[in-house]
């Protein structure tokens, strides 16, 4: 039994931390559901040619979930910054665009 718990400890720790943040109002239920399920919007705005349809749907859905319309899709600088990140071989090393970074919570 102990071995099974040890294997799942990181997931269990994340779920406890997320529930604490939800209780404090730092994470909304819709944000958590998007993180877990990643459901896509059916209708989206016209997409730039360089981005795949599925990624564009996820970005537009994320704007809706965060209740921040046009935060990503309405700002050319943010889109250009995201394009650099998506085209990079090691995207986790690049910073988020400033306009995006300054308006997101820790969880987002």
C-alpha positions in Angstrom: 0.0 0.0 0.0 2.8 2.4 0.8 4.4 1.8 -2.6 1.2 2.7 -4.4 0.9 5.9 -2.4 4.5 6.9 -3.1 3.9 6.6 -6.8 0.9 8.9 -6.7 2.3 11.4 -4.1 3.0 14.2 -6.6 -0.5 14.0 -8.1 -2.0 13.9 -4.6 0.0 16.9 -3.5 -1.0 18.9 -6.6 -4.7 18.1 -6.0 -4.5 19.2 -2.3 -2.7 22.4 -3.3 -5.3 23.1 -6.1 -8.2 22.5 -3.7 -6.7 24.9 -1.2 -6.2 27.6 -3.9 -9.8 27.0 -5.1 -11.1 27.5 -1.5 -9.1 30.7 -1.3 -10.5 31.9 -4.6 -7.2 31.9 -6.4 -8.3 29.2 -8.9 -11.8 29.2 -10.3 -13.7 25.9 -10.9 -13.7 26.7 -14.7 -9.9 27.2 -14.7 -9.4 23.9 -12.9 -11.8 22.1 -15.2 -9.9 23.5 -18.3 -6.6 22.3 -16.8 -7.9 18.8 -16.2 -10.1 18.3 -19.3 -8.8 20.9 -21.8 -12.1 21.2 -23.7 -12.0 23.2 -26.8 -14.5 25.9 -27.9 -16.7 25.0 -30.9 -16.6 28.5 -32.4 -13.5 30.5 -32.6 -12.2 33.7 -34.1 -10.3 33.6 -37.4 -6.9 32.2 -36.8 -3.5 33.3 -38.0 -2.0 31.0 -40.7 1.0 29.9 -38.6 -0.9 28.3 -35.8 -2.6 24.9 -35.9 -6.4 24.8 -35.5 -6.4 22.8 -32.3 -3.9 25.2 -30.6 -5.9 28.2 -31.7 -9.1 26.7 -30.3 -7.3 26.1 -27.0 -6.1 29.7 -26.8 -9.5 31.1 -27.5 -11.1 28.8 -25.0 -8.5 29.8 -22.4 -9.4 33.4 -22.9 -13.1 32.6 -22.2 -12.2 30.5 -19.1 -10.0 33.2 -17.7 -12.7 35.8 -18.5 -10.2 37.9 -20.3 -11.5 38.3 -23.9 -8.9 39.3 -26.5 -6.0 39.0 -24.0 -4.2 36.6 -26.3 -6.0 36.8 -29.7 -6.5 40.5 -29.8 -2.9 41.6 -29.2 -0.4 41.3 -32.1 2.6 41.5 -29.7 1.3 38.6 -27.6 0.6 36.5 -30.7 4.1 37.2 -32.1 5.6 36.2 -28.7 3.6 33.0 -28.6 4.7 32.2 -32.2 8.4 32.5 -31.1 7.7 30.2 -28.2 5.8 27.6 -30.3 8.4 27.6 -33.0 11.3 27.1 -30.6 12.8 23.7 -30.0 12.9 24.3 -26.2 9.9 26.5 -25.5 10.1 26.3 -21.7 13.3 28.4 -21.8 11.6 31.4 -23.3 9.7 34.0 -21.3 6.0 34.8 -21.9 5.2 38.0 -23.7 5.1 40.9 -21.1 1.4 41.8 -21.7 0.5 38.2 -21.0 2.8 37.7 -18.1 1.5 40.8 -16.2 -2.1 39.8 -16.4 -2.0 36.1 -15.5 -2.2 34.5 -12.0 0.3 32.0 -10.8 -2.0 29.1 -11.8 -2.8 30.5 -15.2 
